[in-house]
Amino acid sequence: MASPAAAFLGIDVGREALGLTIITGTGATLGSLARSYSSTPTETVDPQDWWRAARTGVKELLRRTRITAASIRCIGLTGDSHGFAALDREGRSLCSVTMGPQADAAPFVDALIAQVGARNLVNLTGESAHTGATAVKLLHLKETERRVWHDLAMVLPPKDFLRYRLTGQAATCAYDATASLLGNPKNRAWSKLLLTQLGLNPNWLPPIQAGNALAGRVTPEAAKETGLHPGTPVIVGLPHVVAAAISLGVTDPGSALVELGGDGALFMPITEPLRDPSGLLALQGHSLENQWALVADGLCAESPFLWLTHEVLLADLAQARRAKREPLDALAELAAEVPPGSDGLLFLPPGRHTLSGFIGLEFHHRRGHLVRAVLESGALAVRRALAAAEALKQKPERLLVTGPCASNHLWCQILADAAGRPVHTHAGDGRDAVGAAIVAAVSVGSFKTIEEATRKLLAKPTIFQPRKAATAAYADMVTRIESLTGVPAKAPGHSAAKAAVKDQQVAEVSG
């Protein structure tokens, strides 16, 4: 196969594996692969393992695609926002880290609130404390790893550590800065007040730049280790949710991204920094300049379904595995036979309400009712978050779906019905790495704008239209939920640490 005129590499630092994808200027995927470094999402990982995976992965992907390193015109990076590499003055990793919620850091959520104040923290950062935040994990590190703390000289989010190894340049984007609970989303800068109150050295933190800015070039040393061409440009990069959103064309306030499975996030771009007084939506600085985002985690998370299959529907899980089928696809066939509203059965996930569990369970309910009620709970959480956005005069007209469960037609239809909006899905995995590669292509001038790139590169989606009768049924369910709980539901990703710990415990079951 001849090398294309131009190709772009996207690298995704995930919780369990490094994902790599090469695309052409026409959007065709030349090849993808993954390099694992963790057996479960909650396992601690040495950041040096991210670099080892990149070194071997890039070489292998170039070999498989049979393209020359010189054909890679730019490299885009993406990664988890809730993680970091602790480095010494020589840039060496000092300790293993956890990406995502960290159970043993839970006491330091209270310590952060005690030092800053709960209301003040939300005013400064746009969200509440949780165990995934870098600020909380740094307080834990200070207390439990005194030697590491003594040698600490730099704190870099996962994607930024990888770029540092590629280019020798330190930088991060506004989204990762604010997600750390150390940045102010309104002015898209590190909060000097927070750093002072927490006793953190501002020199540890990298400069904040636009995610699509060129942040450096591959050094000769990194080129030798990875097989890349020396001098290849590398952009600042984007967090997972922003990269996935861009890969699906979620670039303006007229659309929103919903993650089905995984963290179950909702992501809405906005053009001015708005605070949600209900607390359902957190304000984040967008990775791109002059943009912000309203975000909620844990809405359509996979953890409730994993709990149901691993603790209640074990026989169905085993049968699906014997048939080599995804458990969700197999059980969705049972749930599809149940009408919207699950014949009066509600599921309220732990951590999102003061009341939780299956509500209204009767003897006529069957396994399909349990499955559908769990899927509906995530879709209803999205509906309530969209209602909070409408109160801020933000009303995305379409939802684009990503995540490990995005291919499940039943969950997509339930989401469309509950949200009262069309749901667009695109085939293919690795949207995060693709999004990073798209931004890399724009950064070196292959496209004038990101909007132009996504318009030209995206294939036609599968569209699920809302059904009026089902939408009305779900409106009644929202009213019922609010009457049962007494207050509108809160997004678990931005409330208490306990919710994050419970999600982590369920994730351990799945491993």
N, C-alpha and C positions, 0 to 999 in steps of 0.2 A: 504493500500500500504506500503510495507516494505521500509525502508530508504535505499537509494543507498549507495554503498561503499564510494563514494566521490561525493560531489556536490559543485557548485560554484555559488555565488550570485553576480549579477551585479546590481548596483544602478545608475540610470541616473537622474541628477538634470536638468530637462527641464524648459522652460520658463513658462509653465502653470501647469505642473504636475511632480511628481516624478514617474519614472518608475522602476519597480523591476522585475528581471528575475532570475530564478534558472535553471542552466543547469547541466547535468551530464558530466562525463569524456568522454562519447561517443558523446557529442554534442546534445543529446536530451534535449528539453526544458521541464522541469517538471511543470513549471507554471510561469505566469506573471500577474502583475496587475499594476494599476496606482492610484496614490493618488493626486487629484487636489488641488491646492492652489491658482489658479488665473483663472479669467474668460476670459482674453485676454492676448496675448503675451506681450502687452505693459504695463500691470498693474504693479504697484509697489508691491513688496512682502517683508515681513519681513523674513530674513533668518531663523529665529526660526521656521517658518512654514515648511521649508525644513526638519528640524529635527523632527517636529511633524509628518509629513507625513512618514518619515522613521520609526519612532517608531511604529506607527500603521500598516504601510504597511508590514514591515518585519514579525511582529507577524501574520498578516492575511495570508501572503503568506506561512509561515511555516504551519499554520493550514490547508490551502487548499491543499497543496502538501503532507501533512501528513509525513513529514520527520522531523527528530530530528535536533535540532540546532547543535549538535556535528557533523552532516554529512556535514555541510558547512565548507569546508577545507580552503577557502580563499574568500575574498570579493574584488571585483573590482569596482572602481568608475569612473564615467564620468559626464560631465556637460558642461554648456555653458561657452565659453571662455570670453564672453563679459558681465561680471557681477562680483560682489564681495560682500563679507560680511565685514562690518566695525565693528570691535570688540574693547571692552575696555580691560583693563589689566586683568580682570577676565574672559575674553573670551565671554562676553555677547554681543549680537547684539545691535548696537546703533541706527540703523535706517532702514527703508525700502529701497529697492533698485530696480532698473530696469535692467533686463537682456536684452541684445541686444541694438539697437539704442535708445537713450534717447533724445527726442525732445528738452527739455528745456536746454540741455547741449550744444546745437549748438554754442552759442557764445564763448564757451570755447575751441572749435576747433581753432578758430582764436587766442585765448589767448595762447594756446600751441604752435602754429606756431610762434607767435610773440616772445615767450621766447626762443624757440629752433632753429627756422629757418626751413622752409619747406624741403630744400635739406638736411640739417644736420639731420633732423628727419628720413628721408628715409635711409640715410647712416647708422644711428645708429640702427634703428629698422627694416628696411626692408620694411616698408610700410608708407603710409600717415596717417594723423590724421582723425578720424571719431568719431561720437558721441557714438559708442558702446565701445570705448576703455576705460580701467580703468584709464589711465592717464588723459583723458579728464574729466571723471566723478569725479575724485578726485579733480581737479581744481574747478569743479562746487560745490562739497561738501564743500571745503574750503571757498568759497565765500558765500554760502547760508545757511550752517548749522554750525555756529560758535561753538555751544556747543558740537556738535558731533566731530568736528575737535579737540577741546580741549581735549576730552577724548579718542581720537583714539589711539590705541596701536597695532592693527594688521589688515592687509588687506589680505583676503583669497578668491580666486576664489570659486565658488559654490561647486564643488566637494571636494575641500580641507577643506571647512568649515564643511562639513558633516563628513569627515574623522577625523577632529579635535574633533568633538563631540563623535565619536566612539572610538578614541584612545588617545586623548589628545596630539597628535603630529602634529606639523605644517610643511607642505612641499607643494611643487607644482612641476609641470613638466615644461620642457623648452618651450613647445608650449604655454601654458597659460602665461608664463612669457613674451614671446615676443609678444603675442597677446595683452597684456596690454599696449603696447607702452612704457614699462619701462625696457624691457630686450633687450639685444643684441643677435640676432640669430646666429651670427658667432661664438661667444665664449660661447653661451648658458648660459649667466649669466646676473644678473641685471646690468644695465648701471649706473655706479657711476656718470658719467657726466650728464646724464639725471636727475637723482635724485637730484643732486646738483643744476642744473639749475631750476628745478621745486620746489625746497624747500621741498622735501619729505624726511622723515626719513627712511633710509634703514632698520632700525630695525623693521619697520612695516611689512616688506615683508618676506615671508617664505623661507627657503633654497630650492634650485632647485635640484631635484633628477630625476633619470630616472623613467618614468611612470610605468615600470614593477617592480620597486624595492619595497621591503616590507618596509612600513613606520611606522608600529606600530601594536598593537594588541588590540582587543576590551577590554575595561576596565570593571571591575565588575559592575560599575555604569551604563555604556552604555548597558551591557548585560542585566541587570535587566529591563531597559526601553524598549529594543527592542526584547527581547526573544532570542537573539543570545547567543552563548556559550562564556564565558570569555576566552580571549587569542586567539580568532580566528584572523589569520593574515589579514591585510588590506594593499593593495598596494597603491602607490602614486596616480595612476589613469591617465586618459587621457581625453582630450576634446572630444566633440561629434564627430567631423570630423575624428579624428584619431581612435576612438573606432569603428565607422562605417566602416572605411577603413579596419581595421584589421579583423572585423567580416566577410568581403567579400573577404579577401585574398589580399588586396592591401598593400603589404609589401615591394615591391621593385620598382625600376624605370621602370620596364616593364609594369606597369599598373597604372591606375589613377582612382580616385573616382569622380563621378559626382552626385550631389544631384539634383533630380528633385522635384521642390517645396521647401517649406521652404526658407532657405537662398540662395538656388541655387548655392552651393559652388563647386569648382573644387579643388581637392587635389592630388598632385603628390609627392610621396617620392623621395628624391634624396640623393646621398651619399657625396656631398660636397656643401658648402654654395655658391650658385650662385645668382647673382642679375640680374633681368630682366631690361635692359635699356629702354624698351618700356613702363614700368609702368603697364602692364596688369597683371603681376603676382607679388605677394608679397612673400618675403622670410620669412619663419618661422622656428624656431627650432623644430625638431620633438620631440615627447614625449619619444622616445626610443633613447638610446645612439648612438652617431656617425652617426646620420641621421638628415636630414633637410627636408623641404618640400616647394614646390612652390604652392601657394594658390591664388585663386580668389573667391570673394564672389559675389552674386547677378547675376550670369550668367543665370541659369535656375530657377530663383526665381518664386514663385507662385504669387507674388503681381500683375504682369500685368494681369494674368488670373483672379484674384479676382476682379480687377478693371473692366475688361471687363464684367464679369457676374453680378456684383453688380450695375454697372452704365449704361450698354448698353443692355445686354441680360437678363433683369429682368424676362421676361416671360419664357425663357428657364430655368432659375434658379429655378423659382417657380415650373415649370413642373417636373424638376428633383427631387425636394424635395418631391412633391406629390407622385412620383413614388418610393421614397426612394432609389434614385440612386445618386452616386457621380456626381456632375455637370460636372466634366472633362470627365468622361466616357460617359455621354450622349452627350455632345457637340463634343467629339472626333469622334462620328459617322458621324456628319455633315462634320467635317474637313477631314475625311478619303476620302470623295468623291472629294476633291480638289487636283489637282496635286502638286508635289513639286514646290515651288516657288510661290504658291498661286496666279497663273495667274497674276504675276507682282505686287502684293500687298506686301509691306514691313511694318513691325512694328518696330519702334525704341523706346525703353523704355525711359521714362524721367530719366535724371541723367547720362545716359551712353554716350550720345552724346550732342553736342550743338543743333542739330536738333532732334526732337522727334515727335512721333505720327504715324499715318498710312500714308504711302507715296505711291502714285500711285493709290489711291482709285478711282474706276470707278463704273458706274451704274450697270455693270454686276456682281459685287462682291456681295456675299451673306454672311449670318452669318457664314457659314463654312469657308469662306475665312478669316474672321476676326480671328476666333479661330486658324486656322492653321498658320496664319501670326504671332500670338503671340507665339505659340509653337516654330515656326521656329526661332524667334528672340533669344530665349534662346540657342537653338542648335548652331546657327551661332556664338553666343558669345563664346561658348565652342570651336568651330573650330578656332576662332581667338586666343584664349588663348593657344591652342595646337600649333599653328603656332609660337607663341612667345617662347614656350618651345623648339620647334625644333631649333630655332635660338640659343638656349643655348646647343644644342646637346642632348636634352632630348626628347625622342620620345616613349611614352608609346604605346604599340601595341594593348591594349584592354582597354575598359572603363567598370567599374563596377558601377552599378546604385543603389542608395539608395534614401531615402526621401519619403514624403507623396504621391508623384505622380509616384513612381517607378513602380507601377503595371499597368500603362497605356501603352498599347502596341503601340499606335500610336506615343506618344512622344518618346518612346524608339527607334522606327524605324527611326523617323526623326533625332534623335541624331546620330544614326549609320550612316545614309546617309550623314548628314552634316559633321561629324567628319572623315568619310572615314575609320572607324575602327569598329570591332565587339563590340557590347554592351551586357554585361552579366547582367542578373537580377536573384535575388534569392527571392523566396517567403518568406513571414513572416515579421512581424513588430518588433519593438524594437531592431534594429540592434545595437544601441549604447550600451544598457545594455548588450547585448550578447557579443559584443566586449570586454567590460570591464571584463566580466566573463571569457572569453577565456584567456585574459592576466593574470588574477588571477590564472587560472589553470596552466599556464606555470611557473608562479613565484614560485609555491610550488613544481615544478618538475613533474607534471602530464604529461607534454610534454617537450621535450628537447628544442625546439624552437617554436616561434610563427608561423613560416612557416610550421612546422610539424603539429601544432595544427589545423591551418586553412585547410591544405591539408586533414587531416583526418576527420574534423568535417563538412566541407562544402558539401552540397548536389550538385547535378548537376544543373547548371544554365540553364535558358532559354536564348538563344543566338539570337540576331538580327544582321544579316549580312548587311553591306552596299551594296547599289545597285548603280552600276556605273553611270547610267543615272541621278539618283537623286543626287549623289555626285557632278557630273559635273554641275548640275543646281545650287546647293548651292555654288559652287566655283564662279560662275558668280554673285550670289547675294552678296557675300562678296566684290567682286570688285566694285559692284554698291554702296554698303553702304559706302565704303571708298571714292568713288568719290563724293558722296553726302555730306559727313561730312568733307572731306578734310584731315582728319588724321585717323589713325587706332583707333578703339574704345577703351576706357579704362574701366577697371572693376570698377563698381560703389562702391563696398565695400571698395576700397582703394583709393578713390579720395576725393571728397568733402563731407562735412557733409550734404549738402542739399539732396543728393541722399538717404542717410540713413533716413532722416526725412520723405521724400516722401514715402519710403517703410513702415515706421512706420504708416503713415496716411492710407495707403492702408490696412495694417494689422488691423487697428481699424475698418475699414469697414466690414472686414470678421467676426469680433466679434459680 
